[in-house]
Amino acid sequence: MTGQTIGNYYIHVFGCQMAEHDAEMLAGQLEERGYKPTNEQTAADIILLVTCCVRETAENKVWGLLGRLRQLKQKKPELIIAVSGCLPQQADVGENIKQRFPHVDIIFGTHNNHQLAQLLNRRQQYGQTVLDIHSGAGTVTEGVPVRRAPGIKALVTVMYGCNNFCTYCIVPYVRGRERSRKPADIVREVEELVSAGYQDITLLGQNVNSYGKELDSPCDFADLLQRLNQITGLERLRYTTSHPRDFTDKLIAVVAACDQVCENFHLPMQAGSDHILKKMNRGYNRADYLNLVEKIRHKIPGASITTDIMVGFPGETEADFKETLDIVRRVKFDSAFTFVYNIRQGTLAAKMSGAVPAEVKTSRIQQLITLQNEISLANNRNLAGAVMAVLVEGTTKNNPDRLSGRTRTNKLVFFDGKPDLVGKTVPVRINAGHMTYLDGELMNFG
């Protein structure tokens, strides 16, 4: 039915970049079937939710939206509502969605994203709610159509699942064990993206540092980066997420040596206390983390380092929290995703004693955010006067002569320039640093 429009689809994504790429694959399957995208829920014939369960806030947003969609379904009975992703993959949650929200037509998890067309067929053929949750991940499925937004940036999954079992994290239970794509398939996809005009590629995995461990032919993540770095026309190569425990000296050396691999490192610290890191099952201590940062900065001066930090983990004392603040002051992260611990049923941490009172967690997260904001602002202000290579991503919403782009270290930069510079890498002198972005001035270039 390709090429024949049979309706409109609307996708709402909750969660991480992995969920965003899942949505691109689901969109590709819908468009292959003949559906067209719409930005309005009321104009959609299919509404698809790609859900997240890592944070309680994301989960609550899903419940709220499903409740609101009940009225739309009543007005438009032929509307198909589907829920996918990590949330229904949890034990009994899919059945719970079916019971609580009978207006939902299709419920499926993370392991059968590639089967959306079959699920639609079942719903349309039998007229009943389709609940299809696979308990096991199976093998990696290649050749699934992907619908990416036009532009210069693209996401490419290199592996699925996670074997780390951090005690607070639900991901290994809903994404399954680690499975790596074959290097040749990844290289082929990136080559096709570069040929199509995408220049800034981000490789995705729950822990990309574990890439290749289960492949028949030896190829670790550093080897994969070296192969991708050889692709003609590729401007920039990024990756997320890296686990500090698995970040090898070989990988640091490869990042330093590869021209296309960008000098920005996302290293989730989670906590700065050995006591809490052990309870989290992170596999490293604060000395290990600080040593890794030191090695990166020695080998790659000017690299940006970002992180994830959690406060209020069960048993976290004031002394533990102060150790987290101490590492933040020492490392001077360029930015940090900060969040408060909340219970994820099914994880080991959910059974731990020593719950931190809500008011204490609120106080700690505010202190952490204040400190990190001061550091982010100071880091960016220190860049004033530097000339940086900026890959222009587009014009700003309100001014076609105002451009936005990113440095290799993933800093957002605004500057004056013409729209014909979009997609080009240009030299920009930084005039001022702000907390989340830089203001610059386009330099002459030939």
NORDAMO-V784045 format. One record per pair of residues at least 24 apart in sequence whose C-alpha atoms are under 7 Angstrom apart, sorted by the first residue. I is the first residue (numbers start at 1). GAP is how many residues later the second one is. If there is no record, write none. Layout:
i gap
I GAP
I GAP
This chain:
i gap
1 32
1 33
2 30
2 31
2 32
3 31
4 30
5 29
5 30
5 31
6 28
6 29
7 28
7 29
7 38
8 27
8 28
8 29
8 30
8 35
8 36
8 37
8 38
9 26
9 27
9 28
9 29
9 35
9 36
9 37
9 38
10 27
10 28
10 29
10 31
10 34
10 36
10 37
10 38
11 36
11 37
11 38
12 36
12 37
12 38
13 36
13 37
13 38
14 36
14 37
14 38
14 44
15 36
15 37
15 43
18 186
19 31
21 134
23 27
24 122
24 123
24 124
25 119
25 120
25 121
25 122
26 87
26 90
27 119
27 120
28 117
28 118
28 119
29 87
29 88
29 116
45 34
45 35
46 33
46 34
46 35
47 33
47 34
47 35
48 33
48 34
48 35
49 33
49 34
49 35
50 33
50 34
50 35
51 33
51 34
51 35
51 36
52 33
52 34
52 35
53 33
53 34
54 115
54 116
56 286
70 33
73 30
80 25
81 24
81 25
82 24
82 25
83 24
83 25
84 24
84 25
84 26
85 24
85 25
86 24
86 88
89 44
89 85
90 84
94 37
104 25
105 24
105 25
106 24
106 25
107 24
107 25
108 24
108 25
109 24
109 25
110 64
110 65
111 26
114 30
136 40
137 39
140 39
140 41
151 47
152 45
152 46
152 47
152 48
152 241
152 271
153 45
153 46
153 47
153 48
154 44
154 46
154 47
154 48
155 46
155 47
155 48
155 49
156 46
156 47
156 48
157 46
157 47
157 48
158 28
158 45
158 46
158 47
159 46
159 52
160 45
160 46
161 45
162 44
162 45
166 114
166 115
166 116
167 113
167 114
167 180
167 181
167 182
168 112
168 176
168 179
168 180
168 181
169 178
170 174
170 177
180 31
180 32
180 35
183 41
187 41
191 40
194 39
194 40
199 35
199 36
199 37
200 35
200 36
200 37
201 35
201 36
201 37
202 35
202 36
202 37
203 35
203 36
203 37
204 35
204 36
204 37
205 35
205 36
206 35
207 34
207 35
207 36
208 32
208 33
208 34
209 33
209 34
209 37
209 38
222 28
222 29
222 32
226 28
226 32
229 29
229 31
234 26
235 25
236 24
236 25
236 26
237 24
237 25
238 24
240 26
241 25
242 24
242 25
243 24
243 25
244 45
245 38
245 39
252 44
256 43
256 44
262 146
262 147
263 40
263 41
263 145
263 146
264 39
264 40
264 41
264 145
264 146
265 39
265 40
265 41
266 39
266 40
266 41
267 39
267 40
268 39
268 40
268 41
269 38
269 39
269 40
270 38
270 39
270 40
271 38
271 39
271 53
272 51
272 52
272 55
273 47
273 50
273 51
276 40
303 106
304 30
304 105
305 28
305 29
306 27
306 28
306 29
306 30
307 28
307 29
307 30
308 28
308 29
308 30
309 27
309 28
309 29
309 30
310 28
310 29
310 30
310 31
311 28
311 29
311 30
311 50
311 53
311 54
312 28
312 29
312 44
312 49
313 28
314 38
314 39
314 40
314 41
314 42
315 38
315 39
315 40
315 41
316 40
325 43
332 43
334 42
334 45
335 37
335 41
340 25
373 62
376 59
377 56
377 57
377 58
380 53
380 54
380 55
380 58
381 51
381 52
381 53
383 47
383 50
384 46
384 47
384 48
384 49
385 44
385 45
385 46
386 43
386 44
387 40
387 41
387 42
387 43
388 39
388 40
388 41
389 36
389 37
389 38
389 39
390 35
390 36
390 37
390 38
391 32
391 33
391 34
391 35
392 29
392 30
392 31
392 32
392 33
393 29
393 30
394 28
395 24
411 26
412 25
412 26
413 24
413 25
413 26
413 27
414 24
414 25
414 26
415 24
415 25
415 26
415 27
416 25
416 26
417 25
